[in-house]
Amino acid sequence: MNLNLVAHATRSSLDQLYEVLDGASGSPAECRFDLLTRTTKLYRQLGVGEFLLEGDAQDLYAFLQLGVQACDDLLREVSPEDVATSRLLAWFDAVCVGDRDAMASIAARAPRECNPRKEYEEDFLYTRIAMDAVGLGRPVAEIESMLARLRELSADRRDARMELLVAFLEGDVPGFVAALRALCEEHDAFYGEIVPSSLVEERRILRHLPPLEVVAWLALARRSTMPDAELAEVPAALLEECAVPPPPPRRWLEYSHPHLPRQSDDAGRTPERTVLESQRAPAPPSDGAQWSLLRVDDWTDPDHGVVGDLPSELSELRHELEAGESVAASWPSPCAVRLDPYRGGRWLPDVIANGDDLLICSARVTAAIESACRAACEYLPLTILDHKGRVASSDHVLIHPLGVHDRPASLPPLSRMSQVSDAYVVSPALSDALRRIPGVTNLLLEPTDMS
């Protein structure tokens, strides 16, 4: 472990937290759940960073308490339809610090229905069952139907969290420890050697400890039905009882590090959030003469799914795709791409962002493009797999414009130009047709001068 890198990443997390807190009071209602998840995540990163640097679990607990307080406070303000129960990871932080009041409060306010836009059903069930059984003390009989549904969803693959719940409820120490170890392995794989740049600082901190979810379960088991449970991956210091007094009300919002305080001139700054016009409403039709660039490397809503790395069979066609050569005859069948585990959410928009500049569109966007372009493009069937490896969509299509053009004269309605390597060129008529699709999502059209 390189402590210099940990220290740098911890300081970066503190700067990010200050930026978020400075704009917290003015964040709009639709951003409050994002504020909750980001704030609690940053407090967790700071706590783990301080523990790695100083070796004192009480430093970790002090930060976890602030994240728990933020979660409990913000849950009172967030509209339930904006909340994903499975993303309330601060509940496990409350378990780590032994705050039973916060465990019960968060569990009581967390939605009892899955939010399909923001979470997978099995993730919801796992968290909801844990909250009910532990946070609210409900008997097994009251959660049995949820547990049965979780077993059903996990029937075709190993689900360490389902195994963990069953082992905990049955007092099965070997099964419980094996499930915890599987979660540690998942954690190590997620924070492997290669992560997106946006996760580098997070990785530098969190990869050096098991997930706090595991620490929470082990501490809980040792306090209750499994006093002899042990897991070598969890340092003994992390199982110390929390001796930090509870923070005063709203302390999470006012936090300032004693050695690296917040700067007062930053007050009023809003938290980082990319909101493009196309997220709020479709852009108005153009004046009929404006060409546009269609970009596919960004997304307008954190819940939107993003396609990750291409499978090998598509990577082999990369040159032909970039050169606008026909690939229909060599197109693999079936052809599947998977949602990126590091970026974006799980909801599939009409145009799915990806890092390979591929135009992946829903059936209705494909229909509009095919009506305008006909044989100027190839329409290649594609299956989208979700983060669990299941089919999320068989209706999306990879649209492949044929040829790469050097001159703006006589362009097809959708085309590639050699001067624009990271976007597609779209005619005024097709731009208007796409914008008129009701509620079209992630359509990133930018006016451009083709003269």
N, C-alpha and C positions, 0 to 999 in steps of 0.2 A: 504494500500500500504506500503510495506516494503522498505523504502528508501535505506537501506543498500544493499538490493538485486538489486535495480535499479542502484545504484552507481557501484556495482561490474559488472553488465551486461554492463553498459555504458563504463567502462574501458576496458572490454573484446572486445567490438565493436571497440574501438579505436585501440587496439592492432591488431585486424583483419584488420582494414583499413590500418594501417601502412604496414602490410605484403603485402597487395594487391598493395598499391602504390609503394612500393619498387621494385616490379617486373613488374610494368605496362608497362614501356617503352620497355621491352624486350619480352612481351607476343606475341606469334605467332598470325597470322591473324585469325585463326579459333577460338581463345580464346577471341577475342576483344569484342564480344557481351556478353560473360560471364563476362568479366571485367566490361563492362558498367552496367549490371544489379546488379552485386555484389557491385560495388562502390556506386551506387546511393542508394542501400538498406542500406548500412552501414552509409552513411551520414544521411539518414532519421532516422535510429535508434539512432545515436548520437544526432541529433536534438531533438527528442522526449525525450531521456534520460535527456538532459540538461534542457529541459522545465520542466520535472517532478521534477528535483532536485532544480531548481532555480525559477521556476514560471514565467520566462520572455519569452514571445513569440518571442522576437527579437533574442534570442539565437537559438531558433528553426529555424527561418528564415535564419540566417547566415549559418547554416549547409545545409538547403534545397537549398540555392543558389549555394553552392559548388556542390551538387549532380546534380542540373540542368545544371550547367556549364559542368560537366563531361559528362552528357548525350549528350548535344549539340555538344561537341567536338568529342566524340567517334563515334557519328552517322556519322560524316564526314569520318571516317576511316573504318567503318565496311561495309563489302559487304552486299548489300540489302537482298540477299538470306539467310543470317545468322540472320536477324532481325525478331523479332515478335513484331508487333505494340502494341499488348495488354500488353506486358511486359515493355513498356516504361512508367513506373509509375512516373518517374520524370516529365512527362508532367503535372500531377496533382500537383506536388510540385511547378512547375512554376506558376500554377493558385493560389496556396496558397500565394505565395510571390508577386503576381500581376505582374510578368515579362511577359508582352505581347510580347516582342520581342522573348524571348525564347519559349513561347507558339507557336508562328507562325513558328519559325525556326524548332523546333522539329516536329511539325505537317507537315511541308513541306517536311521534310526528311524521315518521317516514311513511310514504304511501304503502297501502296494502295491495295495490294493483301494479302489475308490471307496466313500465313505460316503453312500449315497443320502439319508439323513435330513438331512445337513448340507451337501452340496455337489452341484453338477452334474457329470455325467461329463466334459464337455469341460474344465471348470476343473480337475478332478482330473488328467486326462491331460496338460494343458499343464504343470502344476507337476511332475508325476511325470517327464515326459520331460526337463524342464529339470534336475531333480535328478539323474536318471540320467546324462544326457549331460555335464553340467558338474560336479555335485557328486561323482559316483562315477566319472566318466571312462569310461562304458560306450560301446562302439562303436555306430555308427548301426544296424548290423544287429540289435542286441539291442533297439532301441527302435522298429524299423520297424513292428511290428504295432500298437503304441500310436499311432504317428503315422498309420497308415492308418485306425484307428478315429476319431481326431480329425478327419481329413479327411472321413470319412463323416458325422460329427455336424455338421460345418460346411458341408455341401454346399448348404444352402438359404439361407444368409446369410453375410455377410462376418464372418470371425473374425480380428481383427487379431493375436491371440495365436498362432493356428495359422500365419498368414502369417509372423509373427516367428520362430517356431521353424524353419520351412522355410528362410527366408532365412538365418538364422544357420548352420544345418547345411550349407547349400550355399555359404556365403560370398558371398551376393548382397547387396552393399552397398546399392544403391538400394532393393531390396525390404525390406531390414532397416530402413533409415531411414524408409521410408514407413509401415511397421508401427509403429515407435516413435512416429511423429507421430500416427498414429491412436489410440494409447493415450493420448497427451497430450490429444487432443480428447475422448475418453471421460471422462478425469479432469476436464477443464474443465466438461463438461456435467453431471457428477455433482455437482460443487460449484458449481452455478449460483447465481443470485441468490436462489432460494427453497429452503431446506432445513428439515427439522423442527428444533424448538428444541433437541433433544438433540444435533444436529450443528453448531450454530452455532459453538461454540468450535473444534471440529475444522476447520470450513471456514475460519475466520479465519486458521488456520495453513497448512493443506495446500494451499489453492487457489493460493498464490503460487509454488509450485514444481511441476515435473513430478513424477509419481509416482516414488518411489524404485525401483520395479520397472524403470522406464525407465532411470534412472541406472545401475542395476546391469547391465542388458543392454549399455548403451553402454560402460561401463567394461570389462566382460568382453570385448566385441568388440575394443576398442582394445588390450587386453592380449594378444589371441590372433590371430584370423584376419583382423580388419578394422582395422588400426592407423590408417587414415585416415578412419574413420567419424566423422561430425559431425552434431550436432543442435542447432540454434540455441536450442531451448527449454531446454537443459541448461546452466546456468552453468559456465564453465570451472573454477571453484573446486571444484565437486562431483566433478571427475574427478582431483583430487589424490590421491596415495597416502596411506593412513592411516598416521600416525606416532604414534598413541596406543598406549601399551603395553597389553597385555591386562589386564582387571580381575582382581583376586584372586578365588579361588573364592567363589561365593555372594554376590558383591558386589551383584548386582541386587536381592537381598532386603533388603539392609542400607542401600541408597542413601539419602543425605541431602544435599541441595543445600548447598554451603558458605555461601551467603548467606541461604538460606531453609530452615533445618534442620527435620527432623521433630520433633514434640513427643512427649516420652516418655510423657505422660499419655494419648496415644491408643492405647497398646499394647493389644492384645487385641481391638480393634474388628474386626468381621467385614466383609468387602467387601460392597458393595451388591449385592443379588440379590433380585429379587422372586420369591418362591416361594409360590404360593397352595395351599390345601389340595387343590383339585381336581387339581393336578398330581401329587400323591403317590398319591391314590386317590379314587374317587368318594365324594362325601359320603354319609353314611348316610341312609337314608330318614327322612323327618320323622315326627312323631307323627300325621300325617293331618289336621291342622288348620292348618298353617302355610303361608301364602302366601309366594311368593318373588319377588325381582326378578332378572331375567336381564339381565346386562350384556354388551355386545358391543364395548366399547371397549378391552379389554385382552387380554393373552395370557399363558399360564402357563408357557411354555417358549420359550427364545430360538430354538429351531429351528422354531417354528410360523410359517407364512406369515400375512401381514397384507395385506388388500386395500387398495390405494392409492386415489388420486383416481378419482372416478367418470367414465366417459366421458360425452360431451355428451348422448347420447340418454337416459341415466339422469338426468343433472342436470336435464333438462327436465321430468322427472316428480317432482322433489324435493318440490314442494308437495303433490301428490297423495299421495305416500308418507307424508309427515309428518302429513297430515290424515286418513289412513286411508281415503282414497277408492279405489274400484276402479280398477286400472290394467291389468287382464288384457287388455282389448280393444286397448290402445295399447302393450302390451309389445313391445319390439323383438325381432326374431328374425333372426339369432342375437343374443344379448346377452352380451357378454364384459366381465369386469373383470380387472384385472391386479394381481399381487402388488406391494406397495410396495417400491421399490428401496432405501429408507432404513431401513425398520423390519422386524423379524421375520426369519424364515428362509424355508425353502422347503417344509417339511413341512406338509401340509394337515390341520388338526384337524377335529373334528366341527362345531365352531362357530368360524367364521373371524372374527377381530377386524377392525374397520374403524373409520374415523373419522366415518362417516356414520350410525351407529346402525341399520344394516341387519342383519337377522337372516339370515345366510347359513349354511345347515346341510347336513350330509351326508345321504345318502339314509336312513340308519337313524334319525337324529334327526328328519328330515322325516316319516318313517313314524309315529313315535310322536306327533308333534304333529298330523298329519292324522287319526290315529285318534281323538284327543281333541277336535279342533276342527272337523273337517269343513268346512262352508261358511263358518265364521266367519273363515277366512283364505283368501288366495290363495296358490298355490304356483307361483312363477314360475321357469321354467328359466333357468339361469345357467351360463356357461362361465367357468372360472377359468384365466387365462393365467399362466404362470410368468414369472420375471424375464427370460427369453430370448424371450418372446412366443409360446411353445408352449403347447398345451393341457395343463394340469395336471389338470383334472377337468371332466367334463361331468355329474357326478352331484350336485353341490351345487345347492341350491335357495334362492332368496330367499323367505322366508316373510313374508307381508304381512298382519298382522291388520287386519280391516276395522273402521273406526270408531275414535274416540277417546272414552273414557268419563270422566265426571265423578264418578261415585259408585261405591263398591266393591260395591254390591248387584248381584247377578245378572250378574257379569262372566263372559265366556267363559273357557275354560281358559287361553288366551293372549290378552293384550290390551294395548292402550296406554291410559294414563290421562293426562289433561291435567296432573295434578300431578307426574307423573314423566316428564320429557322425554327422559331418557338411558338408559332401561331398559324392559324389557317385564315385565308383571305375569303371573305364572304360578301356576296353582291348585295346591293341595296334591297332588291326584292326578296331575297332569301332571308336577309337580316330581319326584315319586317315580318315575314311569315313566321320565323322562329320566335320573335318577341310577342307575337299575337297568340301563341299557344297558352291557354289559361294556366296560370300558376307555374309556368316553366321555372325549373330550379337549376342553379349553377350555370346559367348561360352568361358567360363573360365576354360580351361584345364591346369592343372599343372602336369608336369612329377613327378612320384613317384617311389620309390624303393619298389618292392613287395617281395624282397628276405627275 
